[in-house]
Amino acid sequence: KPATQQYWRYLSMMYYLHQMGIEKTGLSPVQFARQQVDAQFGTQLESFMQVYQKLKYSKQALNSRDLEIAATCYPSTLHTVSKQLPFKHRFSHMLNLRRSISFFSKPSLYAS
């Protein structure tokens, strides 16, 4: 199912970027893609985010161009980011358990 597949692509991309130290921190997904990822790495993540947002919030079906963007942008973004970060950086950041926990934990609404 396209919606489920795009959700997992989105989540895995956000997890990978978070592990690499590129965090969303208060930006919308499209702003995050444009301002932090595309600007720093020269990717086309904003296009993927727009397709994902269309799929998530709109009742419109994805057209063939949207499906092509979703299929190609995900692997190319991960490849481009990985190529630009040194292996030592990627390795040490992927092993950082604190980062993993912070990605999957939700901040408390009642924390003072």
N, C-alpha and C positions, 0 to 999 in steps of 0.2 A: 504494500500500500504506500503510495507516494508520501502521504503525510507522516506516517511512522518512520519511513526511511529518512526523510528530511529532518525530522526531530532528532534522530540519533546522530545524523551528520552534524547538526548544529551543536548538540551537546558534546560530542567528542571533540569538535573543533574548539569550543569554549574551554573544555577541560585541558586540552593540549596547550592552548595559549596561556591559560591560567598557570599551568605548571611551569611554563617558560618565563613567568614573571610579567606577562602582559595581561593586566586585569582590567575588567570593564569599568569598575568603580563609578557608578552613578550615571553612566552614559547609556543612551538607548543602543540597541544592537547595531543599528545603521550608523549612528555617530561613532561608536566604538570601532566599527570596521573602517570607516573613512578616516577618522582622526588618528587612530593608533596603529592599526594593522596595515592598511593600505599605504598610509603615509610613510611608515617606517620600513616596510618590506617590499613595497611596489606590487602588491597583490591586487586581486579584484574581489575581495571578500564582501565589499559593499553590495555588489550585484547578487551574491548568494543570500545575503541578509534580506535584501528586498524581496527576493523570491520566497524565502522562508516566511517573512512577515505576511506576504500575500496569501500564502498557503494557510498560515495559522489564523489570520483574522478575517479573511475574505471568503465569501461563498463561491468565488469563481474557481473554476478548474485551471490548473496550470496549462499553458499552451506549450507548444513544442520548443520554443525558444527558452522559456522558463525551465523546462526539464533539462535542456542542454546545459544551461548555466548551473543548475543544481548538481548535475552529474560531473561537470568538468572543474568547477571552481573549488569544490571540497578537496580533491586530491592535489590540485595544483597549488592551492594555498598552503597546505601542510608541507608539501615538497619545498616550496619557495622559502618558507619560514625556517624549516629544518636546515636547508642549505646555507642560510645566512647566519645561523647560530653555531658556534663551535661545538664539537662533539662533547667536550668536557662540560660545557654549560648545559647542554641537553641532558646528559647523563646525570649530573648532580641534581638538577632541578626535578627530573622525573622521579628520583629516589627520595625527594623531600616529602615525607609523610605529612608534615604540618600543612603544606600547600594542598595536598589531596583532601585532608580533613576540612580545611577552610572552604574548599570548593563545594563540598557536599553538605556542609552544615549551614543552616539558616540562622541569621542573626536574631536574637531574641527581641521581641517588640517591647518587652518590659524592662530591658536592661537600663540601668541608670547611669 
